[in-house]
């Protein structure tokens, strides 16, 4: 999703992660993870094998994998854990992989970038890199289902009461708002099967909940959730005449703003939903 | 879309279902049931799987695999595993929506989940990030041949589904 539909998020993520001292190595042969919602449910064995190939590529270079997508995290972490513990399945997958010259060994770790930030860097380190704190900015966090669930695989946060993303937002000087539908899924599957009307209702409810809690913007670490709150908000607002706008920023965009990048430099101008009062707030720091 | 499901077969494949006391916590937390209007976890799982033997709910793929039915089930029934197995069975029998099949085919044939457009390439150049090759690798096609996925996709296409 990000490289093709949201390259501005790739661009800002490369910048901010680099600024934090995280060296990103491109592996050209990486393919789509593949996604856990459509592909993962359609053909489990092919899904596991393609994911295992991606992991094997990183293993060949002796590198861990960092992702900027909840779906990629879930696919690769599930594959990693499943094949490390189910030796019969690992054998089956490796037999297929050997036909394309790879072998899954189970030697590396996969983490979402938010997980790397909280576990490997820590809030203190992030605070030290903040040059332009987002003071008084009220942010609604949406961590997204596939980063917290299933909890024994993702090991990121409590799915019922997620707080990690909140602490990462607080590290930037911003304030998070608590809202009723915080753990509700963004409904991405509706977009895939063409259930636009249902999706518009879901997003109307979720966005209204955020707005009523006082959110001036949304943040997430998932590009699919991002699309729901950007393009999806535009479509829902049109159908239901929503009288508010709550622009969404990927966490790396918020981090970029806090590091001192401008609104243009973090790619905000590519968004479908933009709000003047949010822009004024950020630009007046 | 009717997917005949026999109770005995389902229980054999998913023994955790025997613990289900039909408390409906999964249904109450299911956003696909709440919003879709065509998907109802109570019917697809609690009633159809246990009582009728045929899944007559449309649109299994309204389920986003958010896993909240799994996380919140008080009896560790692992509901989501049954739903994923039903989706896989439906896909293998050529009963998945075209959009689902197209996305799988797109991934296998190019290595990307979405088609690359000239707009993408232009924007990537403007942002000074590496350009994307239109086709990543032949490996995925070979993997899909070995697993049988290619055969399933060809069959679905020839049936016009």
Interface residues (C-beta under 8 A of the other chain):
Chain A: X1 X3 X4 X5 X7 X8 X10 X11 X14 X26 X28 X29 X30 X31 X32 X34 X35 X36 X37 X38 X39 X40 X41 X42 X43 X44 X45 X46 X49 X50 X53 X96 X97 X99 X100 X102 X145 X146 X149 X150 X151 X159 X160 X183 X184 X185 X186 X187 X188 X189 X190 X192 X193 X194 X195 X197 X198 X199 X201 X202 X267
Chain B: X31 X32 X35 X36 X37 X38 X59 X61 X62 X63 X64 X65 X66 X67 X68 X70 X71 X80 X83 X84 X87 X88 X91 X92 X96 X97 X99 X100 X101 X103 X104 X107 X108 X111 X112 X113 X114 X115 X116 X117 X120 X123 X124 X127 X128 X129 X130 X132 X133 X136 X137 X139 X140 X142 X143 X144 X146 X147 X149 X152
